[in-house]
Amino acid sequence: MLLPFPLRAPSLVLAAIVAASASPTLAAAEPSTRVVSCGTGSCLVVSGHRDSAAAAVLLNGHAVTVQGARNWRVSLPVETVRAWSEPYARTIDVTTFDPETRTRSAAETALPIGLLGSTTDLATLIVSVK
């Protein structure tokens, strides 16, 4: 059974509003991080998107050379990330700067859990039950 046009219109309007509100969220992809094995140690891979391939990418204020054009990625040794970050940092600042349009985009991206934490070697662990 077909519904009269006035009853179908509100559902179409609702669908259009939902689609329009979801688009900006999908378009603004945040940079991501992950740890990979590289050589004898570990590296942090940071990937993201920039509006122009000419835009510079900075991690914690340090310019880096990236692979890719608009969708980019960079791999840094964990020791380099540790030197560029505060002790026990949980995030890394990712900034893109386009010199042609003079626009800057910045995001604070989460690091993998425990990446810049320290480990403590335990000689003995005592557990008591009360």
Phi, psi and chi 1 to 4 in degrees:
 res  aa     phi    psi   chi1   chi2   chi3   chi4
   1 MET       -  128.9  172.7  178.3  152.8      -
   2 LEU   -84.6  136.5  -73.7  175.2      -      -
   3 LEU   -86.0  149.3  -64.3  174.9      -      -
   4 PRO   -60.9  149.9  -11.1   17.0      -      -
   5 PHE   -50.8  -45.3  179.8   75.9      -      -
   6 PRO   -59.6  -29.6  -24.0   32.2      -      -
   7 LEU   -80.0  -25.9  -67.3  177.3      -      -
   8 ARG   -81.5  -27.3  -74.5 -173.9  -71.2  169.2
   9 ALA   -60.0  -44.2      -      -      -      -
  10 PRO   -60.1  -36.6  -25.6   34.2      -      -
  11 SER   -69.2  -34.4   62.0      -      -      -
  12 LEU   -68.1  -40.4  -67.9  174.7      -      -
  13 VAL   -63.6  -43.9  171.1      -      -      -
  14 LEU   -61.5  -42.7  178.9   61.9      -      -
  15 ALA   -63.4  -39.2      -      -      -      -
  16 ALA   -66.5  -39.1      -      -      -      -
  17 ILE   -65.6  -43.4  -68.8  170.9      -      -
  18 VAL   -63.4  -43.3  169.4      -      -      -
  19 ALA   -64.8  -41.3      -      -      -      -
  20 ALA   -68.0  -36.9      -      -      -      -
  21 SER   -74.8  -24.1   65.4      -      -      -
  22 ALA   -81.8  -26.4      -      -      -      -
  23 SER   -60.0  -48.6  -41.6      -      -      -
  24 PRO   -61.2  -35.1  -21.6   30.2      -      -
  25 THR   -65.4  -42.0  -53.9      -      -      -
  26 LEU   -70.7  -32.7  -63.9  175.1      -      -
  27 ALA   -73.2  -30.3      -      -      -      -
  28 ALA   -93.3   80.2      -      -      -      -
  29 ALA   -80.8  128.2      -      -      -      -
  30 GLU   -80.3  151.5  -68.5  -66.8  -40.1      -
  31 PRO   -61.4  155.5  -20.5   30.7      -      -
  32 SER  -129.6  158.4   63.3      -      -      -
  33 THR  -131.6  151.8   59.9      -      -      -
  34 ARG  -159.0  156.8   63.4 -173.1  168.3   98.8
  35 VAL  -101.8  135.3  176.8      -      -      -
  36 VAL  -131.8  161.5  -62.8      -      -      -
  37 SER   -83.2  133.4  176.7      -      -      -
  38 CYS  -144.8  122.5   62.6      -      -      -
  39 GLY    60.2 -126.0      -      -      -      -
  40 THR   -95.3   -2.2   59.9      -      -      -
  41 GLY  -132.1 -150.6      -      -      -      -
  42 SER  -120.9  150.0  -63.1      -      -      -
  43 CYS  -126.4  151.3  -70.9      -      -      -
  44 LEU   -99.5  124.2  178.6   70.6      -      -
  45 VAL  -101.1  123.0  175.1      -      -      -
  46 VAL  -113.8  130.2 -176.7      -      -      -
  47 SER  -132.4  153.2   58.2      -      -      -
  48 GLY  -168.4 -166.0      -      -      -      -
  49 HIS  -132.2  142.1  177.5   80.8      -      -
  50 ARG  -130.8  152.0   54.9 -171.7  170.1  175.5
  51 ASP   -69.4  -28.9  -67.4  -27.0      -      -
  52 SER  -133.6  141.6  167.2      -      -      -
  53 ALA   -67.9  -17.1      -      -      -      -
  54 ALA   -82.8   -9.2      -      -      -      -
  55 ALA   -70.3  136.9      -      -      -      -
  56 ALA   -80.3  148.5      -      -      -      -
  57 VAL  -114.2  130.5  176.5      -      -      -
  58 LEU  -123.4  135.4  -65.8   90.8      -      -
  59 LEU  -114.2  118.8  -60.7  179.3      -      -
  60 ASN    50.2   38.9  -80.5   -5.9      -      -
  61 GLY    84.3   -0.4      -      -      -      -
  62 HIS  -104.1  125.7  -62.5  -89.0      -      -
  63 ALA   -68.4  136.1      -      -      -      -
  64 VAL  -127.2  152.9  -66.9      -      -      -
  65 THR   -91.7  123.9  -56.5      -      -      -
  66 VAL  -109.2  160.4  -61.4      -      -      -
  67 GLN   -99.0  139.1  -61.8  172.2  -19.4      -
  68 GLY   101.6  169.5      -      -      -      -
  69 ALA  -101.9  -94.2      -      -      -      -
  70 ARG   -76.8  -40.2  -64.5  177.2  105.9 -168.6
  71 ASN   -94.2  116.5  -68.4  -38.9      -      -
  72 TRP  -122.9  166.2   56.5  -92.4      -      -
  73 ARG  -155.2  152.3   71.5  178.5 -130.1  154.6
  74 VAL  -142.1  144.9   62.5      -      -      -
  75 SER  -119.1  124.6  178.4      -      -      -
  76 LEU  -126.0  140.1  -65.5  171.1      -      -
  77 PRO   -58.6  144.2  -21.2   31.2      -      -
  78 VAL   -58.5  -33.8  170.8      -      -      -
  79 GLU   -63.5  -35.6  -68.2  -52.7  -43.9      -
  80 THR   -67.4  -43.7  -59.0      -      -      -
  81 VAL   -61.7  -40.4  176.3      -      -      -
  82 ARG   -62.7  -40.7 -171.1  179.4  -46.3  -84.5
  83 ALA   -68.2  -32.0      -      -      -      -
  84 TRP   -86.8   -5.8  -69.3   -4.8      -      -
  85 SER  -116.5  162.3  -58.1      -      -      -
  86 GLU   -70.1  153.9  -65.0  -69.4  -37.4      -
  87 PRO   -58.9  138.8  -21.4   30.7      -      -
  88 TYR    61.0   25.6  -51.6  107.0      -      -
  89 ALA   -61.8  145.1      -      -      -      -
  90 ARG  -110.7   -8.4  -65.9 -176.2 -179.7 -178.7
  91 THR  -135.9  165.3   60.1      -      -      -
  92 ILE  -132.1  139.9 -171.5  169.0      -      -
  93 ASP   -86.4  125.2  -66.7  -35.2      -      -
  94 VAL  -115.4  119.8  179.5      -      -      -
  95 THR  -125.4  137.4  -54.5      -      -      -
  96 THR  -117.2  141.6   58.8      -      -      -
  97 PHE  -134.7  121.5  176.4   73.0      -      -
  98 ASP   -98.4  111.1 -171.9  -12.0      -      -
  99 PRO   -68.5  -24.4   21.8  -28.4      -      -
 100 GLU   -70.8  -46.3  -64.6  172.4   -1.8      -
 101 THR   -99.0   -7.1   61.2      -      -      -
 102 ARG    58.3   37.1  -64.2 -169.5  146.2  -32.5
 103 THR  -104.3  143.2   55.6      -      -      -
 104 ARG  -122.6  137.9  179.9  179.6  -53.0  -94.6
 105 SER  -128.1  130.8  170.9      -      -      -
 106 ALA  -130.1  144.1      -      -      -      -
 107 ALA  -145.6  146.1      -      -      -      -
 108 GLU  -104.0  116.0 -167.2  173.6   69.1      -
 109 THR  -110.5  137.0  -56.9      -      -      -
 110 ALA   -68.8  138.0      -      -      -      -
 111 LEU   -87.1  156.1  -70.0  169.8      -      -
 112 PRO   -56.2  143.3  -27.0   36.1      -      -
 113 ILE   -56.3  128.8  -65.1  172.7      -      -
 114 GLY    77.4    7.2      -      -      -      -
 115 LEU   -59.3  -45.9 -179.7   70.6      -      -
 116 LEU  -104.6   13.9  -60.4 -178.7      -      -
 117 GLY   -79.0  170.7      -      -      -      -
 118 SER  -108.2  157.0   63.2      -      -      -
 119 THR  -108.3  148.9   57.9      -      -      -
 120 THR  -119.4  124.5  -56.4      -      -      -
 121 ASP   -81.0  125.5  -66.5  -29.7      -      -
 122 LEU   -98.6  127.0  -62.9  176.0      -      -
 123 ALA   -82.5  -37.2      -      -      -      -
 124 THR  -146.8  143.2  -53.7      -      -      -
 125 LEU  -128.4  120.4  177.6   62.7      -      -
 126 ILE  -108.2  125.6  -58.7  172.5      -      -
 127 VAL  -118.7  125.3  179.6      -      -      -
 128 SER  -118.7  147.9   61.4      -      -      -
 129 VAL  -107.9  131.7  178.6      -      -      -
 130 LYS  -111.8      -  -69.6 -172.6  178.4 -169.4
